[in-house]
């Protein structure tokens, strides 16, 4: 009777340290590509979503069409989306990024718009009374107050992008999805499990990182939940006090 091979790769086990040691560079390249595609798509999506949300907030009639179009884009299956974009971008990383940008718009626009709409009207009036113009009002008052909702949307969009990047394996630009797809075709257990676990770790790490950034740039939300200490007031309170000082 033939003894089983000592190598876990030869035995095709799910958990295999030899796979990690022999494929270290392959895994590193896949992780780097995954991070690049995710970060680039979310960044471009944010740059597009912000002006759309601002326009929808300024002109109420634009909110319906903007939300409707972004929602329709989000309902398109990923394979169909990439197929529709294929004539424009070909089999390239740009195709994957473009698809992910379109998917991220729904989450980003909705949360940005919700945050802007939640800014109290009296806060806007106080800022205008201090001489704030539309741009300064947006940058110094509205956007800071909309940050909690905007960051929540950014976190969801980022985690969603991490998972959707794997679909890019159909065109050869899927980061860890390339390894998952190839491993499933050959039933390479260690490769499928390792790449899948790394995807989960990237998603969790990205979410925790953005949560930390959110808490760092919105200290007044923590202060408000505690007791609103005197030195940690939010933008709304600062504007209101400044207005009171002028009256």
Phi and psi in degrees as GROMACS dihedral restraints (atoms count N, CA, C in turn):
[ dihedral_restraints ]
;  ai    aj    ak    al  type     phi  dphi    fc
    3     4     5     6     1   -78.6    20    10
    4     5     6     7     1   131.6    20    10
    6     7     8     9     1   -73.6    20    10
    7     8     9    10     1   147.4    20    10
    9    10    11    12     1   -65.9    20    10
   10    11    12    13     1   148.0    20    10
   12    13    14    15     1   -64.1    20    10
   13    14    15    16     1   148.9    20    10
   15    16    17    18     1   -77.4    20    10
   16    17    18    19     1   -24.7    20    10
   18    19    20    21     1   -78.5    20    10
   19    20    21    22     1   125.8    20    10
   21    22    23    24     1   -66.5    20    10
   22    23    24    25     1   -24.2    20    10
   24    25    26    27     1   -68.4    20    10
   25    26    27    28     1   -40.9    20    10
   27    28    29    30     1   -67.5    20    10
   28    29    30    31     1   -32.2    20    10
   30    31    32    33     1   -81.8    20    10
   31    32    33    34     1    -8.0    20    10
   33    34    35    36     1    55.0    20    10
   34    35    36    37     1    56.1    20    10
   36    37    38    39     1   -87.4    20    10
   37    38    39    40     1   156.1    20    10
   39    40    41    42     1   -67.7    20    10
   40    41    42    43     1   -44.1    20    10
   42    43    44    45     1  -105.6    20    10
   43    44    45    46     1   116.7    20    10
   45    46    47    48     1  -145.3    20    10
   46    47    48    49     1   111.9    20    10
   48    49    50    51     1   -66.4    20    10
   49    50    51    52     1   -30.2    20    10
   51    52    53    54     1   -63.2    20    10
   52    53    54    55     1   -31.8    20    10
   54    55    56    57     1   -65.8    20    10
   55    56    57    58     1   -43.2    20    10
   57    58    59    60     1   -62.9    20    10
   58    59    60    61     1   -39.7    20    10
   60    61    62    63     1   -76.4    20    10
   61    62    63    64     1   -32.9    20    10
   63    64    65    66     1   -90.2    20    10
   64    65    66    67     1   -19.5    20    10
   66    67    68    69     1  -115.9    20    10
   67    68    69    70     1    26.3    20    10
   69    70    71    72     1   -58.0    20    10
   70    71    72    73     1   -46.6    20    10
   72    73    74    75     1   -68.1    20    10
   73    74    75    76     1   -38.1    20    10
   75    76    77    78     1   -62.3    20    10
   76    77    78    79     1   -43.7    20    10
   78    79    80    81     1   -65.1    20    10
   79    80    81    82     1   -41.2    20    10
   81    82    83    84     1   -63.0    20    10
   82    83    84    85     1   -45.1    20    10
   84    85    86    87     1   -61.9    20    10
   85    86    87    88     1   -40.0    20    10
   87    88    89    90     1   -67.1    20    10
   88    89    90    91     1   -40.3    20    10
   90    91    92    93     1   -64.5    20    10
   91    92    93    94     1   -44.2    20    10
   93    94    95    96     1   -60.8    20    10
   94    95    96    97     1   -45.7    20    10
   96    97    98    99     1   -63.2    20    10
   97    98    99   100     1   -39.1    20    10
   99   100   101   102     1   -62.2    20    10
  100   101   102   103     1   -45.5    20    10
  102   103   104   105     1   -65.5    20    10
  103   104   105   106     1   -41.1    20    10
  105   106   107   108     1   -63.0    20    10
  106   107   108   109     1   -47.8    20    10
  108   109   110   111     1   -63.8    20    10
  109   110   111   112     1   -40.6    20    10
  111   112   113   114     1   -66.6    20    10
  112   113   114   115     1   -52.3    20    10
  114   115   116   117     1   -64.3    20    10
  115   116   117   118     1   -40.4    20    10
  117   118   119   120     1   -66.2    20    10
  118   119   120   121     1   -43.1    20    10
  120   121   122   123     1   -67.4    20    10
  121   122   123   124     1   -41.0    20    10
  123   124   125   126     1   -68.2    20    10
  124   125   126   127     1   -40.1    20    10
  126   127   128   129     1   -62.9    20    10
  127   128   129   130     1   -47.4    20    10
  129   130   131   132     1   -64.4    20    10
  130   131   132   133     1   -40.3    20    10
  132   133   134   135     1   -60.6    20    10
  133   134   135   136     1   -40.2    20    10
  135   136   137   138     1   -66.0    20    10
  136   137   138   139     1   -40.4    20    10
  138   139   140   141     1   -65.0    20    10
  139   140   141   142     1   -29.4    20    10
  141   142   143   144     1   -84.2    20    10
  142   143   144   145     1   -39.0    20    10
  144   145   146   147     1   -69.1    20    10
  145   146   147   148     1   -34.7    20    10
  147   148   149   150     1   -60.9    20    10
  148   149   150   151     1   -53.7    20    10
  150   151   152   153     1   -63.8    20    10
  151   152   153   154     1   -33.1    20    10
  153   154   155   156     1   -63.5    20    10
  154   155   156   157     1   -42.3    20    10
  156   157   158   159     1   -67.8    20    10
  157   158   159   160     1   -38.6    20    10
  159   160   161   162     1   -65.0    20    10
  160   161   162   163     1   -44.0    20    10
  162   163   164   165     1   -63.0    20    10
  163   164   165   166     1   -41.7    20    10
  165   166   167   168     1   -64.9    20    10
  166   167   168   169     1   -31.2    20    10
  168   169   170   171     1   -76.2    20    10
  169   170   171   172     1   -39.0    20    10
  171   172   173   174     1   -71.3    20    10
  172   173   174   175     1   -43.2    20    10
  174   175   176   177     1  -116.5    20    10
  175   176   177   178     1   105.1    20    10
  177   178   179   180     1   -57.4    20    10
  178   179   180   181     1   -32.3    20    10
  180   181   182   183     1   -65.9    20    10
  181   182   183   184     1   -22.0    20    10
  183   184   185   186     1   -81.7    20    10
  184   185   186   187     1   -16.7    20    10
  186   187   188   189     1   -63.3    20    10
  187   188   189   190     1   -44.2    20    10
  189   190   191   192     1   -58.9    20    10
  190   191   192   193     1   -54.3    20    10
  192   193   194   195     1   -61.5    20    10
  193   194   195   196     1   -40.6    20    10
  195   196   197   198     1   -62.8    20    10
  196   197   198   199     1   -48.1    20    10
  198   199   200   201     1   -66.8    20    10
  199   200   201   202     1   -36.1    20    10
  201   202   203   204     1   -66.0    20    10
  202   203   204   205     1   -46.2    20    10
  204   205   206   207     1   -64.3    20    10
  205   206   207   208     1   -45.9    20    10
  207   208   209   210     1   -65.9    20    10
  208   209   210   211     1   -34.4    20    10
  210   211   212   213     1   -68.0    20    10
  211   212   213   214     1   -41.0    20    10
  213   214   215   216     1   -61.8    20    10
  214   215   216   217     1   -41.3    20    10
  216   217   218   219     1   -61.2    20    10
  217   218   219   220     1   -37.2    20    10
  219   220   221   222     1   -70.7    20    10
  220   221   222   223     1   -25.7    20    10
  222   223   224   225     1   -81.6    20    10
  223   224   225   226     1   -11.8    20    10
  225   226   227   228     1   -72.1    20    10
  226   227   228   229     1   127.4    20    10
  228   229   230   231     1   -57.8    20    10
  229   230   231   232     1   148.0    20    10
  231   232   233   234     1   -60.5    20    10
  232   233   234   235     1   -41.4    20    10
  234   235   236   237     1   -64.4    20    10
  235   236   237   238     1   -40.3    20    10
  237   238   239   240     1   -66.8    20    10
  238   239   240   241     1   -38.7    20    10
  240   241   242   243     1   -61.2    20    10
  241   242   243   244     1   -47.6    20    10
  243   244   245   246     1   -64.5    20    10
  244   245   246   247     1   -34.3    20    10
  246   247   248   249     1   -67.1    20    10
  247   248   249   250     1   -38.9    20    10
  249   250   251   252     1   -68.0    20    10
  250   251   252   253     1   -32.5    20    10
  252   253   254   255     1   -86.4    20    10
  253   254   255   256     1   -11.9    20    10
  255   256   257   258     1   -57.1    20    10
  256   257   258   259     1   -42.8    20    10
  258   259   260   261     1   -62.4    20    10
  259   260   261   262     1   -26.6    20    10
  261   262   263   264     1   -82.9    20    10
  262   263   264   265     1   -41.3    20    10
  264   265   266   267     1  -115.2    20    10
  265   266   267   268     1   -11.7    20    10
  267   268   269   270     1    67.3    20    10
  268   269   270   271     1  -169.9    20    10
  270   271   272   273     1   -82.2    20    10
  271   272   273   274     1    84.2    20    10
  273   274   275   276     1  -146.1    20    10
  274   275   276   277     1   169.0    20    10
  276   277   278   279     1   -65.2    20    10
  277   278   279   280     1   -29.1    20    10
  279   280   281   282     1   -61.4    20    10
  280   281   282   283     1   -34.4    20    10
  282   283   284   285     1   -60.2    20    10
  283   284   285   286     1   -45.4    20    10
  285   286   287   288     1   -65.8    20    10
  286   287   288   289     1   -45.2    20    10
  288   289   290   291     1   -61.4    20    10
  289   290   291   292     1   -44.1    20    10
  291   292   293   294     1   -60.8    20    10
  292   293   294   295     1   -42.7    20    10
  294   295   296   297     1   -64.3    20    10
  295   296   297   298     1   -42.3    20    10
  297   298   299   300     1   -67.5    20    10
  298   299   300   301     1   -35.6    20    10
  300   301   302   303     1   -61.3    20    10
  301   302   303   304     1   -45.4    20    10
  303   304   305   306     1   -63.8    20    10
  304   305   306   307     1   -38.0    20    10
  306   307   308   309     1   -67.4    20    10
  307   308   309   310     1   -35.7    20    10
  309   310   311   312     1   -73.2    20    10
  310   311   312   313     1   -20.1    20    10
  312   313   314   315     1   -61.2    20    10
  313   314   315   316     1   -40.6    20    10
  315   316   317   318     1   -58.8    20    10
  316   317   318   319     1   -50.3    20    10
  318   319   320   321     1   -65.9    20    10
  319   320   321   322     1   -42.3    20    10
  321   322   323   324     1   -72.6    20    10
  322   323   324   325     1   -45.9    20    10
  324   325   326   327     1   -63.3    20    10
  325   326   327   328     1   -46.0    20    10
  327   328   329   330     1   -60.1    20    10
  328   329   330   331     1   -45.6    20    10
  330   331   332   333     1   -72.2    20    10
  331   332   333   334     1   -38.3    20    10
  333   334   335   336     1   -63.3    20    10
  334   335   336   337     1   -43.7    20    10
  336   337   338   339     1   -65.2    20    10
  337   338   339   340     1   -41.3    20    10
  339   340   341   342     1   -62.5    20    10
  340   341   342   343     1   -40.0    20    10
  342   343   344   345     1   -65.9    20    10
  343   344   345   346     1   -41.8    20    10
  345   346   347   348     1   -67.5    20    10
  346   347   348   349     1   -38.2    20    10
  348   349   350   351     1   -68.7    20    10
  349   350   351   352     1   -24.6    20    10
  351   352   353   354     1   -80.2    20    10
  352   353   354   355     1    -8.9    20    10
  354   355   356   357     1   -66.8    20    10
  355   356   357   358     1   122.6    20    10
  357   358   359   360     1   -59.7    20    10
  358   359   360   361     1   141.4    20    10
  360   361   362   363     1   -62.8    20    10
  361   362   363   364     1   -35.5    20    10
  363   364   365   366     1   -65.5    20    10
  364   365   366   367     1   -28.7    20    10
  366   367   368   369     1   -68.6    20    10
  367   368   369   370     1   -41.5    20    10
  369   370   371   372     1   -62.8    20    10
  370   371   372   373     1   -43.7    20    10
  372   373   374   375     1   -63.5    20    10
  373   374   375   376     1   -39.1    20    10
  375   376   377   378     1   -62.9    20    10
  376   377   378   379     1   -42.3    20    10
  378   379   380   381     1   -65.3    20    10
  379   380   381   382     1   -42.0    20    10
  381   382   383   384     1   -63.3    20    10
  382   383   384   385     1   -36.2    20    10
  384   385   386   387     1   -64.6    20    10
  385   386   387   388     1   -25.2    20    10
  387   388   389   390     1   -85.7    20    10
  388   389   390   391     1     1.0    20    10
  390   391   392   393     1    93.8    20    10
  391   392   393   394     1    14.8    20    10
  393   394   395   396     1   -71.6    20    10
  394   395   396   397     1   127.9    20    10
  396   397   398   399     1   -82.5    20    10
  397   398   399   400     1   177.7    20    10
  399   400   401   402     1   -58.6    20    10
  400   401   402   403     1   -43.1    20    10
  402   403   404   405     1   -69.9    20    10
  403   404   405   406     1   -45.3    20    10
  405   406   407   408     1   -65.5    20    10
  406   407   408   409     1   -36.7    20    10
  408   409   410   411     1   -61.1    20    10
  409   410   411   412     1   -42.7    20    10
  411   412   413   414     1   -65.6    20    10
  412   413   414   415     1   -48.2    20    10
  414   415   416   417     1   -75.6    20    10
  415   416   417   418     1   -36.9    20    10
  417   418   419   420     1   -95.2    20    10
  418   419   420   421     1   -21.0    20    10
  420   421   422   423     1  -122.1    20    10
  421   422   423   424     1   -58.1    20    10
  423   424   425   426     1   -68.2    20    10
  424   425   426   427     1   -50.0    20    10
  426   427   428   429     1   -64.0    20    10
  427   428   429   430     1   -43.3    20    10
  429   430   431   432     1   -58.5    20    10
  430   431   432   433     1   -40.2    20    10
  432   433   434   435     1   -72.3    20    10
  433   434   435   436     1   -24.1    20    10
  435   436   437   438     1   -87.4    20    10
  436   437   438   439     1    -3.8    20    10
  438   439   440   441     1   -57.9    20    10
  439   440   441   442     1   -43.8    20    10
  441   442   443   444     1   -56.9    20    10
  442   443   444   445     1   -46.8    20    10
  444   445   446   447     1   -68.3    20    10
  445   446   447   448     1   -39.2    20    10
  447   448   449   450     1   -64.7    20    10
  448   449   450   451     1   -41.7    20    10
  450   451   452   453     1   -67.7    20    10
  451   452   453   454     1   -34.1    20    10
  453   454   455   456     1   -62.3    20    10
  454   455   456   457     1   -43.7    20    10
  456   457   458   459     1   -65.2    20    10
  457   458   459   460     1   -37.7    20    10
  459   460   461   462     1   -65.5    20    10
  460   461   462   463     1   -39.1    20    10
  462   463   464   465     1   -63.9    20    10
  463   464   465   466     1   -45.4    20    10
  465   466   467   468     1   -64.7    20    10
  466   467   468   469     1   -43.4    20    10
  468   469   470   471     1   -63.4    20    10
  469   470   471   472     1   -37.6    20    10
  471   472   473   474     1   -67.9    20    10
  472   473   474   475     1   -47.0    20    10
  474   475   476   477     1   -62.5    20    10
  475   476   477   478     1   -39.4    20    10
  477   478   479   480     1   -64.1    20    10
  478   479   480   481     1   -40.4    20    10
  480   481   482   483     1   -65.3    20    10
  481   482   483   484     1   -37.7    20    10
  483   484   485   486     1   -57.9    20    10
  484   485   486   487     1   -41.3    20    10
  486   487   488   489     1   -75.6    20    10
  487   488   489   490     1   -37.9    20    10
  489   490   491   492     1   -73.4    20    10
  490   491   492   493     1   -22.9    20    10
  492   493   494   495     1   -56.7    20    10
  493   494   495   496     1   -34.8    20    10
  495   496   497   498     1   -60.2    20    10
  496   497   498   499     1   -28.1    20    10
  498   499   500   501     1   -66.2    20    10
  499   500   501   502     1   -23.9    20    10
  501   502   503   504     1   -62.3    20    10
  502   503   504   505     1    -7.9    20    10
  504   505   506   507     1   -61.5    20    10
  505   506   507   508     1   -22.8    20    10
  507   508   509   510     1   -66.8    20    10
  508   509   510   511     1   -20.7    20    10
  510   511   512   513     1  -113.9    20    10
  511   512   513   514     1     9.1    20    10
  513   514   515   516     1    86.6    20    10
  514   515   516   517     1     7.3    20    10
  516   517   518   519     1  -130.3    20    10
  517   518   519   520     1    69.7    20    10
  519   520   521   522     1  -122.4    20    10
  520   521   522   523     1    12.4    20    10
  522   523   524   525     1    58.7    20    10
  523   524   525   526     1  -124.4    20    10
  525   526   527   528     1   -66.2    20    10
  526   527   528   529     1   -21.1    20    10
  528   529   530   531     1   -61.8    20    10
  529   530   531   532     1   -30.6    20    10
  531   532   533   534     1   -60.4    20    10
  532   533   534   535     1   -42.1    20    10
  534   535   536   537     1   -70.3    20    10
  535   536   537   538     1   -39.4    20    10
  537   538   539   540     1   -63.7    20    10
  538   539   540   541     1   -45.9    20    10
  540   541   542   543     1   -62.9    20    10
  541   542   543   544     1   -46.0    20    10
  543   544   545   546     1   -66.7    20    10
  544   545   546   547     1   -39.3    20    10
  546   547   548   549     1   -66.6    20    10
  547   548   549   550     1   -35.5    20    10
  549   550   551   552     1   -69.9    20    10
  550   551   552   553     1   -35.8    20    10
  552   553   554   555     1   -66.0    20    10
  553   554   555   556     1   -33.5    20    10
  555   556   557   558     1  -105.2    20    10
  556   557   558   559     1     3.1    20    10
  558   559   560   561     1    55.0    20    10
  559   560   561   562     1    46.1    20    10
  561   562   563   564     1   -89.8    20    10
  562   563   564   565     1    95.6    20    10
  564   565   566   567     1   -60.8    20    10
  565   566   567   568     1   -48.2    20    10
  567   568   569   570     1   -61.4    20    10
  568   569   570   571     1   -38.8    20    10
  570   571   572   573     1   -68.6    20    10
  571   572   573   574     1   -43.0    20    10
  573   574   575   576     1   -62.5    20    10
  574   575   576   577     1   -48.0    20    10
  576   577   578   579     1   -67.3    20    10
  577   578   579   580     1   -44.7    20    10
  579   580   581   582     1   -62.5    20    10
  580   581   582   583     1   -47.9    20    10
  582   583   584   585     1   -64.6    20    10
  583   584   585   586     1   -37.7    20    10
  585   586   587   588     1   -66.1    20    10
  586   587   588   589     1   -43.8    20    10
  588   589   590   591     1   -63.4    20    10
  589   590   591   592     1   -40.3    20    10
  591   592   593   594     1   -63.6    20    10
  592   593   594   595     1   -36.5    20    10
  594   595   596   597     1   -61.4    20    10
  595   596   597   598     1   -44.3    20    10
  597   598   599   600     1   -63.3    20    10
  598   599   600   601     1   -43.2    20    10
  600   601   602   603     1   -63.6    20    10
  601   602   603   604     1   -39.7    20    10
  603   604   605   606     1   -63.5    20    10
  604   605   606   607     1   -43.6    20    10
  606   607   608   609     1   -63.1    20    10
  607   608   609   610     1   -44.9    20    10
  609   610   611   612     1   -65.6    20    10
  610   611   612   613     1   -43.9    20    10
  612   613   614   615     1   -63.6    20    10
  613   614   615   616     1   -41.4    20    10
  615   616   617   618     1   -64.0    20    10
  616   617   618   619     1   -42.0    20    10
  618   619   620   621     1   -65.0    20    10
  619   620   621   622     1   -43.6    20    10
  621   622   623   624     1   -66.3    20    10
  622   623   624   625     1   -37.4    20    10
  624   625   626   627     1   -63.7    20    10
  625   626   627   628     1   -46.5    20    10
  627   628   629   630     1   -67.2    20    10
  628   629   630   631     1   -34.2    20    10
  630   631   632   633     1   -63.6    20    10
  631   632   633   634     1   -40.9    20    10
  633   634   635   636     1   -64.1    20    10
  634   635   636   637     1   -41.8    20    10
  636   637   638   639     1   -62.5    20    10
  637   638   639   640     1   -41.4    20    10
  639   640   641   642     1   -60.1    20    10
  640   641   642   643     1   -45.1    20    10
  642   643   644   645     1   -67.6    20    10
  643   644   645   646     1   -31.7    20    10
  645   646   647   648     1   -71.0    20    10
  646   647   648   649     1   -39.7    20    10
  648   649   650   651     1   -94.0    20    10
  649   650   651   652     1    -4.2    20    10
  651   652   653   654     1  -127.7    20    10
  652   653   654   655     1    62.0    20    10
  654   655   656   657     1   -64.7    20    10
  655   656   657   658     1   -26.0    20    10
  657   658   659   660     1   -66.9    20    10
  658   659   660   661     1   -22.5    20    10
  660   661   662   663     1   -68.5    20    10
  661   662   663   664     1   -37.9    20    10
  663   664   665   666     1   -71.1    20    10
  664   665   666   667     1   -39.5    20    10
  666   667   668   669     1   -64.3    20    10
  667   668   669   670     1   -38.5    20    10
  669   670   671   672     1   -66.5    20    10
  670   671   672   673     1   -36.1    20    10
  672   673   674   675     1   -71.5    20    10
  673   674   675   676     1   -29.2    20    10
  675   676   677   678     1   -84.2    20    10
  676   677   678   679     1   -85.6    20    10
  678   679   680   681     1  -145.8    20    10
  679   680   681   682     1     6.7    20    10
  681   682   683   684     1    56.2    20    10
  682   683   684   685     1    66.9    20    10
  684   685   686   687     1   -56.4    20    10
  685   686   687   688     1   154.9    20    10
  687   688   689   690     1   -61.0    20    10
  688   689   690   691     1   -33.9    20    10
  690   691   692   693     1   -87.6    20    10
  691   692   693   694     1     1.4    20    10
  693   694   695   696     1  -126.3    20    10
  694   695   696   697     1    51.1    20    10
  696   697   698   699     1   -82.3    20    10
  697   698   699   700     1   148.5    20    10
  699   700   701   702     1   -81.3    20    10
  700   701   702   703     1   173.0    20    10
  702   703   704   705     1   -58.4    20    10
  703   704   705   706     1   -38.2    20    10
  705   706   707   708     1   -62.3    20    10
  706   707   708   709     1   -44.1    20    10
  708   709   710   711     1   -67.7    20    10
  709   710   711   712     1   -37.3    20    10
  711   712   713   714     1   -65.4    20    10
  712   713   714   715     1   -42.1    20    10
  714   715   716   717     1   -64.4    20    10
  715   716   717   718     1   -43.6    20    10
  717   718   719   720     1   -62.7    20    10
  718   719   720   721     1   -42.0    20    10
  720   721   722   723     1   -67.4    20    10
  721   722   723   724     1   -38.8    20    10
  723   724   725   726     1   -63.3    20    10
  724   725   726   727     1   -37.1    20    10
  726   727   728   729     1   -66.7    20    10
  727   728   729   730     1   -41.4    20    10
  729   730   731   732     1   -62.6    20    10
  730   731   732   733     1   -35.6    20    10
  732   733   734   735     1   -65.2    20    10
  733   734   735   736     1   -31.1    20    10
  735   736   737   738     1   -79.7    20    10
  736   737   738   739     1   -27.6    20    10
